[in-house]
Amino acid sequence: MSVPIEGLTLGAVSDLIEGKILTDTVRISRAGAPVFNPDTGQYEPGPPVIIYEGHGGIFPNGDPGIVLHLEGQAYVDDSTSKYKLITPLDAPVASRGDAVSVISGADPAAVGRTWRVLDIGQTSTLAVVRTTFLDQNTQSSTSTSGSTS
């Protein structure tokens, strides 16, 4: 059985994905401007700035890998815990080093985990969503939903 796609636009596909697949609420934040602490005489990191909070999804991007680094050799900042963030096209583009977290979603084990943005979001001529590659910061689960007593 085939479904006619006459009149189907990229915008319609994007709306469908946002409504049916991007069901988590994600937050993208970045470090705020440094704040001077008069008690120490030092600049300290300012509070994070939220650049996006809304529809999104976190998806694995393959299995965890092994990265070998040779002493004295340049290497790409390769991730051993690869994920990708999917957001609507109208969401702001994340920058390298931004933090991503899941605020709410269907999987309780995802809520509260954090990731680091590895590179700015991808773009494409036929884009319906934005894909951003991530490295997981949180390496343990704090969820107790699956525990037994």
C-alpha positions as CSV (number, residue, x, y, z in Angstrom):
1,M,0.0,0.0,0.0
2,S,1.4,3.4,-0.9
3,V,0.5,6.8,0.5
4,P,0.1,9.6,-2.0
5,I,2.6,12.4,-1.3
6,E,1.2,15.0,-3.7
7,G,1.5,18.4,-2.1
8,L,3.8,17.1,0.6
9,T,6.3,19.8,1.5
10,L,9.5,19.8,3.6
11,G,7.6,22.0,6.1
12,A,4.9,19.3,6.5
13,V,7.5,16.6,7.1
14,S,9.2,18.9,9.6
15,D,6.0,19.5,11.4
16,L,5.2,15.7,11.5
17,I,8.7,14.9,12.9
18,E,8.4,17.7,15.5
19,G,5.0,16.5,16.7
20,K,5.6,12.7,16.6
21,I,9.3,12.1,17.1
22,L,10.8,15.1,18.9
23,T,8.8,14.5,22.0
24,D,11.4,15.3,24.6
25,T,12.0,18.7,26.0
26,V,15.7,19.6,25.7
27,R,17.7,22.6,26.8
28,I,20.8,24.0,25.1
29,S,22.9,26.4,27.3
30,R,26.3,28.0,27.1
31,A,28.6,29.6,29.6
32,G,27.7,33.1,30.6
33,A,29.9,36.1,30.6
34,P,32.6,36.0,33.4
35,V,31.6,37.9,36.5
36,F,34.2,39.7,38.7
37,N,34.2,38.5,42.3
38,P,35.5,41.4,44.5
39,D,36.2,39.1,47.4
40,T,38.8,37.1,45.4
41,G,39.8,39.6,42.8
42,Q,39.1,37.0,40.1
43,Y,36.7,36.6,37.3
44,E,34.5,33.6,37.8
45,P,32.2,31.8,35.3
46,G,28.8,33.6,35.1
47,P,25.5,31.7,35.2
48,P,24.8,29.7,32.1
49,V,22.7,31.3,29.3
50,I,19.8,29.2,28.0
51,I,19.7,29.5,24.2
52,Y,17.0,27.0,23.5
53,E,14.4,25.0,25.5
54,G,11.8,23.1,23.5
55,H,11.2,20.1,21.3
56,G,14.1,17.8,20.6
57,G,15.4,14.3,20.8
58,I,18.7,12.6,21.8
59,F,19.6,9.5,19.7
60,P,22.7,7.2,19.9
61,N,25.1,7.7,17.1
62,G,26.6,4.2,17.1
63,D,28.2,2.2,19.8
64,P,30.8,3.5,22.2
65,G,34.2,3.6,20.5
66,I,37.8,3.3,21.5
67,V,39.9,6.3,20.8
68,L,43.7,5.9,20.8
69,H,45.8,9.0,21.3
70,L,49.5,9.0,20.4
71,E,51.7,11.1,22.5
72,G,52.8,14.3,20.7
73,Q,50.4,13.7,17.8
74,A,47.5,16.0,16.9
75,Y,44.1,14.3,17.1
76,V,40.5,15.1,16.4
77,D,38.4,15.6,19.6
78,D,36.8,12.3,19.0
79,S,34.0,11.1,21.3
80,T,33.8,7.7,23.0
81,S,30.2,8.2,23.8
82,K,28.5,9.4,20.6
83,Y,25.0,10.9,20.5
84,K,23.2,13.3,18.3
85,L,20.7,16.0,19.1
86,I,17.8,16.5,16.8
87,T,15.9,19.8,17.0
88,P,13.5,21.7,14.8
89,L,15.0,23.9,12.1
90,D,13.8,27.1,13.9
91,A,15.7,26.2,17.0
92,P,19.0,28.2,17.4
93,V,22.2,26.5,16.2
94,A,24.2,25.1,19.0
95,S,27.9,26.0,19.2
96,R,30.9,23.8,20.1
97,G,31.1,23.4,23.8
98,D,27.5,24.2,24.6
99,A,25.7,22.0,27.1
100,V,22.6,19.9,26.2
101,S,20.3,18.3,28.8
102,V,17.0,16.5,28.7
103,I,14.4,18.3,30.8
104,S,11.5,15.9,30.3
105,G,10.8,12.9,28.1
106,A,9.3,9.5,27.9
107,D,12.5,7.7,29.1
108,P,13.2,8.6,32.8
109,A,16.8,7.5,32.4
110,A,17.4,10.3,29.9
111,V,16.1,13.1,32.1
112,G,18.9,15.0,33.8
113,R,21.7,13.6,31.6
114,T,24.0,16.1,30.0
115,W,26.0,16.2,26.8
116,R,28.7,18.5,25.3
117,V,28.2,19.8,21.7
118,L,31.1,18.6,19.6
119,D,30.5,20.9,16.6
120,I,27.9,23.4,15.3
121,G,24.6,21.9,14.0
122,Q,24.6,20.5,10.5
123,T,22.8,22.1,7.6
124,S,21.5,20.8,4.4
125,T,19.7,22.0,1.3
126,L,16.8,19.5,2.1
127,A,16.9,19.8,5.8
128,V,13.7,19.0,7.8
129,V,15.5,18.9,11.2
130,R,18.8,20.1,12.6
131,T,21.3,17.4,13.7
132,T,24.0,18.3,16.2
133,F,26.7,15.8,17.3
134,L,27.3,15.3,21.1
135,D,29.5,13.6,23.6
136,Q,27.9,12.5,26.8
137,N,29.1,14.2,30.0
138,T,27.0,12.2,32.5
139,Q,28.5,8.7,32.8
140,S,26.2,7.3,35.4
141,S,22.4,7.0,35.8
142,T,20.6,8.6,38.7
143,S,17.3,7.1,37.7
144,T,15.6,4.7,40.2
145,S,12.6,3.8,38.0
146,G,13.9,0.4,37.2
147,S,15.1,-0.6,40.7
148,T,13.6,-3.5,42.6
149,S,13.2,-3.8,46.4
